[in-house]
Each structure stands twice: as C-alpha cells, then as structure tokens.
Amino acid sequence: MNDTTIKFLSSLKFGEVQTTENLSIVPIFQVNGKTLPFISLDNGVKKGYVEIQEVSSTGSVPDLNLINHSDYYVFILHGDELLGAKQNRTVNTSMLINKKSNVVIPVTCVERGRWNYVSKKFQTSDFIIPAELKKRTMFAANDSLKRNMGFRADQGEIWEKIEEISLKAKVMSKTSSLYDVQKNYDKICEDLLSNFKLLPEQKGIVAFINGKIQGVEFISRKSVFRKYHKKILKSFAFSAILSDEKKTDISPDFCLSQIKETLDAIKTKEWKGFKSVGLGFDYRYDTEKSAGSILLADQNVISFNYYFDN
C-alpha cells in the first residue's frame, strides 16, 4: 500500500454506532481530508450534464457509452443502477469521469427478461444494488482484473443471485428486473432506516448485519456522499431485511473493535493498482473472504469501498 492510501486510512475516524433491529451503521469522518471537486452521477444526469446510452443501436450487455458535456468531474459509485434503454444495468466499479469526455463504462445486466428499447437514454435509480450483489460484483471484478480482462462481473452469477433474491422476497417481475424487487421493498427499507441519521461532515459508513461486518463505503466529497447516503443505507437495509438471521443484541464496542482490526490489517497489505476506466488508478486487494477498492486521482483518494463475505 502506498503512502497516500496509508495516510488516508489513518485519517478516518468513526462515530457512535447506530442500530435498528439487525442493522448497525457506524458513521465515517475524516481528519484533514482533501479531494478534487466533483458532482454525483445522479446530479449530472438530472441536470443534463451527462448522457448515458447503449454503445450502438444493437447494444452490448457489458458496456454503455457515457458522455460528460460539463466542466465538472463526475463521480459514479460502484453499484449505481441505470434504468432504461434496452435493459437496466449496474455499474461494475467506482469511477471519476473527466470533464467534457466520452467513455465506455463497464456494466452488468440487472434485468434479464428485456432486450428492447424503452428510452434512448438511461436515467439513474433511487437505489444501488443490494449489498449481497455488490459484494459479488466486487469479487468478480477483482478476479477479472487479475486476468487482464478489465472491470467485468460474472453475468450468470448475477442473474442467479437476482433470481434467488426475487424468490426470497416473493416478488416476481415480468422482466426479471432487480429494480422491481427493490421498489416493492422501498417502504419497508424506509421504515427500518428512519432512525439512522446523516451527521454533519460525514463521508461514509461501515455496515454490520446481525453483528457481522458487511461493508465500508466512503466518498471523499461530503456533498456527494450526502447524495448517496440513503441509497447506500437502502442497499444494506434490503440485505438485512431478507437475512435469515435476526440478531438484534449487537455490541457497539464489538463493532468498533472490528473496524479497527480490519483497517489495521489492510494497511499492511499490498494493494495492486489498475488504470481506472475514468481518471486515476483503482487500487485493489482481496482475500477469500473480503475485497476492496480505493480510487485515487491526482494523489487524492476519491472513494473507498470494502466488502466482506461472512
């Protein structure tokens, strides 16, 4: 791990544990953090700064074309859902898109039963993919990068997981759309999350389900994290709601000790850098049970996510 990323991990501070039922959230703050100015993908699309389309009239399942017309850097979070065109997709990795640029972004289908146009352009969703799916796409992308195949996911595995989720949620979609399943659970997720608060200066969260650490999400610009905060919470809430186990007696001290143990461990590991699809480099590390990514641009950490398979 290079000096920039070690210094970054050492700059992270953690707030009081917030728990409702079997979901616990620990806010992340940063001491003396610096970053580049960027906006969220959602903001860019809604203001007309960013257009996302199929790469051609016939389309390509694992690729989409993104055009940034603006003078802003645009941040895309791994797991962002894109709705429309020939089928809904999810983004395979976090990216920082350059000003006034055109780039092909790596995606995975999350709507198996449709391959026809419903719109020319994609819109952003109120969701990112559930934590369980994001975990799978992170492991798959890390494996794909090791084989020099770019930021690819295992499409067959994702379709299988969506089918499992649909059956467990008892929600059937005509087009096997993950969005349809999540939309059905939106009110239940909102109810579970009603007591979780976004705090001033907060830039991320660590999530625990049934007392087990599940994932870390950090975005270096707090205004952009604010845009993603509820989406990220819903991602973990959805997985918590569908969990077979419902452990509610979660120790705050245990959660904080797990975070410290995890960060201390990964600081000592060798993270391998790969050229990002957008600006900068994407540093990756994984074990059999965990996988992480740190997006670095112009010597600034843009985002950090880390997921656990427990």
C-alpha positions in Angstrom: 0.0 0.0 0.0 1.4 3.4 -0.9 1.9 6.4 1.4 -1.2 8.2 0.1 -3.5 5.4 0.9 -1.9 4.6 4.2 -2.2 8.3 5.2 -5.8 8.2 4.0 -6.8 5.2 6.1 -5.1 6.7 9.1 -7.2 9.9 8.6 -10.5 8.1 9.1 -12.5 8.5 12.3 -15.6 6.7 13.4 -18.8 7.9 15.2 -21.2 6.3 17.5 -22.8 3.1 16.4 -26.5 3.4 15.3 -28.6 0.2 15.4 -32.1 -0.7 14.4 -33.2 -4.3 14.6 -30.4 -6.4 12.9 -28.7 -3.5 11.1 -25.9 -1.4 12.6 -24.3 1.6 11.0 -21.1 3.4 12.0 -20.6 6.9 10.5 -17.2 7.7 9.0 -15.5 11.1 9.3 -12.1 12.3 8.0 -9.5 14.5 9.6 -7.8 17.0 7.3 -9.0 15.2 4.2 -8.6 16.8 0.7 -10.1 15.8 -2.6 -11.0 17.0 -6.1 -14.2 18.9 -6.8 -16.8 16.6 -8.4 -20.5 16.0 -8.6 -22.6 12.8 -8.4 -23.8 10.9 -11.4 -27.4 11.5 -10.3 -26.8 15.2 -10.3 -25.1 15.1 -13.6 -27.9 13.2 -15.3 -30.7 15.2 -13.8 -29.2 18.5 -14.9 -28.5 17.2 -18.4 -24.7 17.4 -18.0 -24.3 13.7 -18.5 -25.9 11.3 -21.1 -25.7 7.5 -20.9 -26.7 5.4 -23.9 -26.2 2.0 -25.4 -22.9 1.8 -27.3 -24.8 1.3 -30.6 -28.3 0.7 -31.9 -27.8 -3.1 -31.3 -26.3 -2.6 -27.9 -23.7 -4.5 -25.9 -24.8 -6.0 -22.5 -21.5 -5.3 -20.6 -20.8 -1.8 -22.0 -22.5 1.6 -22.1 -21.5 4.9 -23.6 -21.2 7.9 -21.2 -20.8 11.5 -22.4 -20.0 14.2 -19.9 -20.9 17.5 -21.6 -20.0 19.6 -18.5 -17.0 21.3 -16.9 -17.4 19.1 -13.8 -15.7 15.9 -12.8 -18.5 13.3 -12.3 -18.3 10.5 -9.7 -20.0 7.2 -10.3 -20.4 4.8 -7.4 -19.9 1.0 -7.9 -23.4 -0.4 -7.8 -25.2 2.6 -9.3 -28.3 1.4 -11.1 -29.1 2.7 -14.6 -32.7 2.4 -15.9 -34.0 2.4 -19.4 -32.7 1.9 -23.0 -32.6 -1.9 -23.9 -32.3 -3.2 -20.3 -31.4 -1.9 -16.8 -27.7 -2.2 -15.8 -25.5 -1.7 -12.8 -22.0 -0.2 -12.8 -19.1 -2.5 -12.0 -16.7 -0.1 -10.4 -16.4 3.4 -9.0 -15.2 5.9 -11.4 -14.3 9.6 -11.7 -15.2 10.8 -15.2 -13.2 13.7 -16.7 -14.7 17.0 -17.8 -16.1 17.1 -21.3 -15.3 13.5 -22.1 -16.7 10.4 -23.7 -16.0 7.0 -22.1 -17.3 3.4 -22.4 -18.2 2.2 -18.9 -18.3 -1.5 -17.7 -21.7 -2.6 -16.5 -23.8 -5.8 -15.7 -27.4 -6.5 -16.6 -29.9 -6.5 -13.7 -33.0 -7.0 -15.9 -32.6 -10.4 -17.6 -36.0 -10.5 -19.4 -35.8 -7.4 -21.6 -33.8 -6.5 -24.7 -35.8 -3.8 -26.3 -35.7 0.0 -26.1 -38.0 1.8 -23.7 -36.0 5.0 -23.9 -33.0 6.3 -25.8 -31.1 7.4 -22.7 -30.6 5.9 -19.2 -31.8 7.5 -16.0 -30.4 7.0 -12.6 -32.3 4.9 -10.0 -33.2 5.6 -6.4 -31.2 2.5 -5.5 -27.8 1.0 -5.8 -27.7 -2.8 -5.9 -28.2 -4.7 -2.6 -25.1 -5.3 -0.6 -25.1 -9.0 -1.3 -24.9 -8.4 -5.1 -22.4 -5.6 -4.8 -20.1 -8.0 -2.8 -20.3 -10.5 -5.7 -19.6 -7.9 -8.4 -16.5 -6.7 -6.4 -15.1 -10.2 -6.0 -15.7 -10.8 -9.8 -14.1 -7.5 -10.9 -11.0 -8.2 -8.8 -10.7 -11.6 -10.4 -11.3 -10.2 -13.9 -8.6 -7.5 -13.4 -6.1 -10.2 -12.4 -6.7 -11.9 -15.7 -6.3 -8.6 -17.6 -10.0 -8.6 -18.7 -11.0 -5.3 -17.2 -13.7 -4.5 -14.7 -16.1 -7.3 -15.5 -18.6 -9.2 -13.4 -19.9 -12.7 -13.8 -23.2 -12.1 -15.6 -24.5 -15.6 -15.0 -23.8 -15.4 -11.3 -25.6 -12.0 -11.0 -28.7 -13.3 -12.8 -28.8 -16.3 -10.5 -28.4 -14.1 -7.4 -31.3 -11.8 -8.6 -33.5 -14.9 -9.1 -32.6 -16.0 -5.5 -33.4 -12.6 -4.2 -36.7 -12.4 -6.1 -37.8 -15.8 -4.7 -36.8 -14.9 -1.2 -38.5 -11.5 -1.4 -41.6 -13.2 -3.0 -41.6 -10.5 -5.8 -41.9 -11.7 -9.4 -41.0 -9.2 -12.2 -42.1 -9.7 -15.8 -38.6 -8.8 -17.0 -36.7 -10.3 -14.0 -35.9 -6.7 -13.0 -33.9 -6.2 -9.8 -35.4 -2.6 -9.6 -38.9 -4.0 -9.5 -38.0 -6.2 -6.4 -36.3 -3.3 -4.7 -39.2 -0.9 -5.4 -41.5 -3.4 -3.7 -39.4 -3.2 -0.5 -38.8 0.5 -0.6 -41.3 1.4 2.2 -40.0 -1.5 4.4 -36.5 -0.2 3.9 -37.5 3.4 4.7 -39.2 2.3 7.9 -36.0 0.4 9.0 -33.8 3.4 8.2 -36.0 6.1 9.9 -33.7 6.2 12.9 -30.4 6.4 11.1 -29.1 10.0 10.8 -26.7 11.6 8.3 -24.4 13.7 10.5 -22.5 16.9 9.7 -19.2 16.3 8.0 -20.0 12.6 7.5 -18.3 11.0 4.4 -19.1 7.3 4.8 -20.5 4.3 6.7 -19.5 0.9 7.9 -22.4 -1.5 8.0 -23.0 -4.6 10.2 -25.8 -7.1 9.7 -26.5 -9.5 12.6 -23.4 -8.3 14.3 -21.1 -9.1 11.3 -19.2 -6.5 9.3 -20.6 -6.4 5.8 -19.2 -3.4 4.0 -17.4 0.0 4.1 -18.5 2.9 1.8 -16.6 6.2 1.7 -16.8 9.1 -0.7 -14.3 11.9 -0.1 -16.6 14.8 -1.0 -19.2 15.1 1.7 -21.8 16.8 -0.5 -21.6 13.8 -2.9 -21.8 11.3 -0.1 -24.9 13.1 1.1 -26.5 12.4 -2.3 -25.6 8.7 -2.0 -26.3 8.3 1.8 -29.8 6.9 1.6 -29.1 4.7 -1.4 -26.2 3.1 0.4 -28.3 2.6 3.5 -31.1 1.0 1.5 -28.5 -1.4 -0.1 -27.6 -2.8 3.4 -31.2 -2.5 4.7 -32.5 -4.6 1.9 -30.0 -7.3 2.7 -30.7 -7.1 6.4 -34.5 -7.4 5.9 -34.0 -10.6 3.7 -31.5 -12.1 6.1 -32.5 -15.4 7.6 -30.9 -14.4 10.9 -32.2 -11.6 13.0 -29.7 -10.8 15.7 -30.5 -7.6 17.5 -28.3 -7.6 20.6 -25.3 -6.1 18.7 -22.5 -4.7 20.9 -21.3 -1.2 19.8 -17.8 -1.9 21.3 -17.6 -5.1 19.2 -18.4 -3.2 16.0 -15.8 -0.5 16.7 -13.1 -3.2 17.5 -13.9 -5.0 14.2 -13.4 -1.8 12.3 -10.0 -1.1 13.9 -8.9 -4.7 13.4 -9.9 -4.6 9.7 -8.2 -1.3 9.0 -5.0 -2.2 10.9 -4.8 -5.4 8.8 -5.4 -3.9 5.3 -2.8 -1.1 5.9 -0.1 -3.8 6.0 -1.2 -5.4 2.7 0.0 -4.9 -0.9 -2.8 -3.3 -2.9 -2.3 -3.6 -6.7 -3.1 -0.5 -8.9 -5.0 -0.7 -12.1 -5.8 2.1 -14.6 -9.3 3.3 -13.8 -11.9 3.5 -16.6 -12.0 7.2 -15.8 -9.4 9.3 -14.1 -6.7 7.9 -11.9 -6.0 4.5 -10.6 -8.1 1.9 -8.9 -6.2 0.0 -6.1 -7.5 -3.5 -5.3 -7.0 -6.0 -2.6 -8.8 -9.2 -1.8 -8.8 -12.4 0.3 -11.1 -15.4 0.1 -13.5 -13.5 2.4 -13.0 -9.8 1.6 -12.4 -7.5 -1.3 -11.7 -3.8 -1.5 -11.1 -0.9 -3.9 -9.5 2.6 -3.4 -10.0 5.1 -6.3 -7.1 7.5 -6.4 -6.9 10.5 -8.8 -4.2 13.2 -8.7 -2.9 11.9 -5.4 -6.4 12.3 -3.8 -8.5 9.4 -2.6 -11.9 9.7 -4.3 -13.6 6.7 -2.8 -13.0 3.6 -0.7 -15.2 0.5 -0.5 -14.6 -2.8 1.1 -16.9 -5.8 1.3 -16.9 -9.0 3.4 -18.2 -12.5 2.6 -19.3 -13.8 6.0 
